[in-house]
Amino acid sequence: MNVVEFIVNVSAIFSGLFIYIGVIKSEWGKKHAHHQYLIMLGAVLAGALIGGVLRWLLVVR
């Protein structure tokens, strides 16, 4: 793994984490806290999508 792929992976992990924290701290997230696992799954999938797009833009292209 080279440095660019490492940075893409770390940015995907942190983007998923920040999306999750942002949703959970919002009013909607507090109201729907009983769906925490679905929110977490959606945040992880969004982070993976962001990482895939970054990988496509920076590495594959």
VENCOR-V254511 format. One record per pair of residues at least 12 apart in sequence whose ideal C-beta (glycine too) atoms are under 6 Angstrom apart, sorted by the first residue. I is the first residue (numbers start at 1). J is the second residue. If there is no record, write none. Layout:
i:j
I:J
I:J
This chain:
i:j
4:58
4:59
8:51
8:54
8:55
12:47
12:50
12:51
15:47
15:50
16:43
16:44
16:47
19:43
19:46
20:40
20:43
23:39
